[in-house]
Amino acid sequence: MNDLAVFLGQVIRRPSQISALVPSSKHLARAMAASLGPDSGAVAELGPGTGKITRAILERGVAPENLTLFELNPVFCRRLAGDFPGVRIENSPAQNMPALGLMGLGAVVSGLPLLSMPPSLQHQILHAAFAALAPEGRFIQFTYGPRPPLDAQVQNELGLRVTRGAHVLANMPPARVYHYTRH
Ligand SMILES: C[S@@+](CC[C@H](N)C(=O)[O-])C[C@H]1O[C@@H](n2cnc3c(N)ncnc32)[C@H](O)[C@@H]1O
């Protein structure tokens, strides 16, 4: 089965976990990975789904052994394991990151449907991500709407700064990339 068929099958079974109708385009995936490279150090990706952004991260030169994926859906995890040998795959919620011992990451790249989640869960996930990130590390997230992808109160509580990245029209629907760093 191709990626789209697998994705649609899981959208029907678990709509609230996925919150998108189709996977990201390769243009959005490349925009999400554009600031990464061979010197990014260890990187985590949250909610990789069928691996569109994973592929773009590896194409930027991040070594497979430096990449860890956190994906809730076991069907996606099995597919990711076949497609991306050498990448560590955790069939585990993103908010469990610190329990798995990740530290000093250069970046966390997220395809999670953050704005569909309650602020308390957004807070848990961002808190976990920044506990795993190096001091200068960044959290990269896309969103479809006009608002930034993180609740403003959660951003303030965690002391984060946001910058807008690329606006990608060649995606269904068009999306914008945002970067969060510590103040
Ligand atoms: C919108 S899809 C994005 C898929 C892919 N990144 C893309 O851009 O095509 C969201 C993904 O996040 C996963 N997910 C949702 N909540 C999660 C959580 N708390 N921890 C890890 N993965 C989660 C879903 O299973 C799904 O694969």
The ligand as an ORCA input file, in Angstrom:
! r2SCAN-3c Opt
* xyz 0 1
  C      -1.151     15.440     11.300
  S      -0.407     13.827     11.424
  C       1.173     14.309     10.772
  C       1.906     13.192     10.051
  C       3.201     13.622      9.363
  N       4.113     14.291     10.284
  C       2.933     14.537      8.203
  O       3.226     15.741      8.343
  O       2.469     14.040      7.171
  C      -0.154     13.716     13.211
  C       0.612     12.486     13.699
  O       0.835     12.637     15.096
  C       0.621     11.383     15.762
  N       0.333     11.708     17.173
  C      -0.783     12.336     17.685
  N      -0.624     12.547     19.012
  C       0.615     12.075     19.351
  C       1.371     12.051     20.566
  N       0.896     12.539     21.704
  N       2.623     11.501     20.524
  C       3.133     10.993     19.369
  N       2.459     10.986     18.197
  C       1.224     11.536     18.178
  C      -0.521     10.760     14.970
  O      -0.582      9.363     15.162
  C      -0.138     11.170     13.532
  O       0.730     10.233     12.947
*
